[in-house]
């Protein structure tokens, strides 16, 4: 497989809603931040699709490397927050 010019998901392949992701980041940061819901068109313009959940596909990455990341999302968030 040729990687040049290709896009790869490099995270986990566990489905997570955008709200659950925001809550996990807020909880790990420990700052009690409020999650504000902003219409997608207001944030990114009318042409942006409204993604309510994230289900990454790692098939392309596995095809190239023969493996994929195995670090749990919560561990990755904790490392970024730290």
Backbone as CSV, one residue per row, in Angstrom:
resi,resn,N_x,N_y,N_z,CA_x,CA_y,CA_z,C_x,C_y,C_z
1,UNK,0.851,-1.190,0.000,0.000,0.000,0.000,0.890,1.244,0.000
2,UNK,0.583,2.199,-0.827,1.308,3.458,-0.896,0.680,4.444,0.093
3,UNK,1.488,5.050,0.940,0.976,5.966,1.958,0.948,7.418,1.482
4,UNK,1.751,7.740,0.490,1.852,9.123,0.042,0.491,9.652,-0.392
5,UNK,0.070,10.793,0.193,-1.183,11.436,-0.175,-2.420,10.824,0.459
6,UNK,-2.249,9.792,1.267,-3.375,9.133,1.924,-3.653,9.775,3.284
7,UNK,-4.878,9.659,3.748,-5.278,10.120,5.076,-5.478,8.897,5.952
8,UNK,-4.939,8.958,7.182,-5.029,7.822,8.085,-5.607,8.252,9.425
9,UNK,-6.548,7.474,9.965,-6.967,7.626,11.347,-5.901,6.932,12.187
10,UNK,-5.444,7.601,13.220,-4.399,7.006,14.054,-4.854,6.838,15.500
11,UNK,-6.128,7.029,15.755,-6.665,6.844,17.096,-7.246,5.462,17.247
12,UNK,-8.068,5.308,18.259,-8.736,4.038,18.481,-9.939,3.895,17.566
13,UNK,-10.482,2.685,17.518,-11.647,2.461,16.668,-12.916,2.223,17.485
14,UNK,-12.891,2.633,18.751,-14.090,2.530,19.588,-15.009,3.704,19.290
15,UNK,-16.279,3.428,19.078,-17.242,4.497,18.814,-17.408,5.362,20.055
16,UNK,-17.452,6.675,19.840,-17.670,7.610,20.945,-18.462,8.793,20.406
17,UNK,-19.473,9.234,21.158,-20.214,10.416,20.729,-19.355,11.647,20.981
18,UNK,-19.634,12.705,20.271,-18.898,13.950,20.461,-19.133,14.473,21.878
19,UNK,-20.350,14.322,22.389,-20.636,14.745,23.761,-19.828,13.930,24.768
20,UNK,-19.753,12.629,24.591,-18.971,11.791,25.504,-17.491,12.155,25.444
21,UNK,-17.000,12.484,24.270,-15.609,12.912,24.129,-15.379,14.226,24.869
22,UNK,-16.282,15.168,24.701,-16.167,16.454,25.404,-16.226,16.250,26.916
23,UNK,-17.107,15.379,27.385,-17.216,15.107,28.816,-15.949,14.455,29.351
24,UNK,-15.363,13.547,28.587,-14.128,12.883,29.014,-12.983,13.882,29.130
25,UNK,-12.880,14.792,28.169,-11.830,15.817,28.224,-12.057,16.729,29.428
26,UNK,-13.291,17.167,29.616,-13.622,18.031,30.756,-13.302,17.328,32.067
27,UNK,-13.701,16.080,32.201,-13.480,15.340,33.444,-12.002,15.121,33.722
28,UNK,-11.232,14.805,32.695,-9.797,14.595,32.874,-9.083,15.904,33.224
29,UNK,-9.554,16.998,32.641,-8.922,18.298,32.909,-9.202,18.759,34.333
30,UNK,-10.317,18.259,34.913,-10.627,18.570,36.301,-10.941,20.023,36.563
31,UNK,-11.400,20.706,35.582,-11.650,22.134,35.750,-13.130,22.469,35.810
32,UNK,-14.010,21.466,35.702,-15.444,21.706,35.769,-15.959,22.628,34.694
33,UNK,-15.318,22.622,33.551,-15.723,23.508,32.462,-17.110,23.146,31.959
34,UNK,-17.846,24.138,31.548,-19.160,23.936,30.960,-18.998,23.515,29.503
35,UNK,-19.782,22.554,29.084,-19.801,22.150,27.682,-20.882,22.973,26.999
36,UNK,-20.483,23.738,25.992,-21.404,24.625,25.290,-21.720,24.017,23.935
37,UNK,-22.999,23.849,23.653,-23.440,23.304,22.376,-23.613,24.454,21.385
38,UNK,-22.848,24.409,20.307,-22.881,25.443,19.277,-23.311,24.774,17.969
39,UNK,-24.282,25.317,17.282,-24.683,24.727,15.997,-23.487,24.624,15.053
40,UNK,-23.396,23.497,14.364,-22.259,23.240,13.480,-22.094,24.340,12.432
41,UNK,-23.192,24.828,11.892,-23.118,25.873,10.866,-22.536,27.160,11.437
42,UNK,-22.835,27.444,12.699,-22.293,28.649,13.341,-20.788,28.519,13.568
43,UNK,-20.352,27.323,13.898,-18.937,27.111,14.192,-18.083,26.961,12.940
44,UNK,-18.621,26.268,11.902,-17.791,25.915,10.756,-18.353,26.324,9.403
45,UNK,-19.559,26.858,9.360,-20.164,27.224,8.081,-21.218,26.222,7.667
46,UNK,-22.005,26.597,6.693,-23.147,25.802,6.263,-22.786,24.489,5.571
47,UNK,-21.592,24.386,5.016,-21.232,23.190,4.247,-20.681,22.054,5.095
48,UNK,-20.439,22.288,6.362,-19.842,21.261,7.233,-20.909,20.282,7.704
49,UNK,-20.654,18.973,7.571,-21.636,17.992,8.050,-21.663,17.958,9.582
50,UNK,-22.813,17.652,10.142,-22.982,17.577,11.590,-22.648,16.160,12.053
51,UNK,-21.479,15.991,12.662,-21.008,14.691,13.126,-21.361,14.545,14.602
52,UNK,-22.272,13.660,14.914,-22.706,13.474,16.299,-21.952,12.357,17.001
53,UNK,-21.313,11.501,16.245,-20.524,10.437,16.842,-19.308,10.187,15.967
54,UNK,-18.302,9.633,16.571,-17.052,9.373,15.872,-16.817,7.868,15.864
55,UNK,-16.703,7.288,14.684,-16.411,5.867,14.554,-15.271,5.739,13.550
56,UNK,-14.035,5.902,14.008,-12.913,5.871,13.077,-12.708,4.485,12.461
57,UNK,-12.241,4.474,11.256,-11.913,3.236,10.569,-10.386,3.152,10.476
58,UNK,-9.836,2.080,11.007,-8.380,1.913,11.028,-7.892,0.917,9.978
59,UNK,-8.773,0.528,9.070,-8.422,-0.469,8.048,-7.197,-0.045,7.234
60,UNK,-7.147,1.197,6.804,-6.034,1.670,5.979,-4.725,1.631,6.769
61,UNK,-4.775,2.055,8.031,-3.584,2.040,8.876,-3.105,0.603,9.116
62,UNK,-4.024,-0.288,9.427,-3.663,-1.698,9.631,-3.084,-2.305,8.357
63,UNK,-3.631,-1.919,7.218,-3.124,-2.427,5.948,-1.700,-1.989,5.688
64,UNK,-1.364,-0.773,6.084,-0.016,-0.251,5.861,0.976,-0.775,6.887
65,UNK,0.581,-0.750,8.166,1.510,-1.096,9.246,1.362,-2.517,9.779
66,UNK,0.214,-3.118,9.501,-0.046,-4.441,10.054,-0.507,-4.387,11.504
67,UNK,-0.732,-3.206,12.025,-1.183,-3.013,13.400,-1.890,-1.670,13.498
68,UNK,-2.439,-1.393,14.658,-3.111,-0.110,14.899,-2.904,0.262,16.362
69,UNK,-3.092,1.533,16.725,-2.912,1.959,18.108,-3.798,1.164,19.065
70,UNK,-3.294,0.953,20.280,-4.046,0.182,21.273,-4.227,0.949,22.580
71,UNK,-3.809,2.206,22.631,-3.944,3.000,23.848,-5.390,3.429,24.019
72,UNK,-5.990,3.148,25.182,-7.386,3.557,25.401,-7.554,5.076,25.313
73,UNK,-8.710,5.513,24.845,-8.993,6.932,24.674,-8.764,7.709,25.972
74,UNK,-9.234,7.165,27.091,-9.090,7.855,28.374,-7.619,8.073,28.742
75,UNK,-6.781,7.108,28.420,-5.344,7.231,28.686,-4.714,8.308,27.806
76,UNK,-5.134,8.363,26.559,-4.627,9.386,25.642,-5.049,10.778,26.114
77,UNK,-6.302,10.933,26.516,-6.782,12.230,27.013,-5.991,12.639,28.249
78,UNK,-5.778,11.708,29.171,-5.009,12.017,30.392,-3.598,12.481,30.052
79,UNK,-2.976,11.841,29.077,-1.612,12.233,28.685,-1.603,13.627,28.071
80,UNK,-2.594,13.941,27.257,-2.670,15.272,26.632,-2.928,16.342,27.694
81,UNK,-3.827,16.049,28.620,-4.134,17.010,29.683,-2.910,17.259,30.570
82,UNK,-2.161,16.179,30.838,-0.953,16.306,31.681,0.085,17.147,30.982
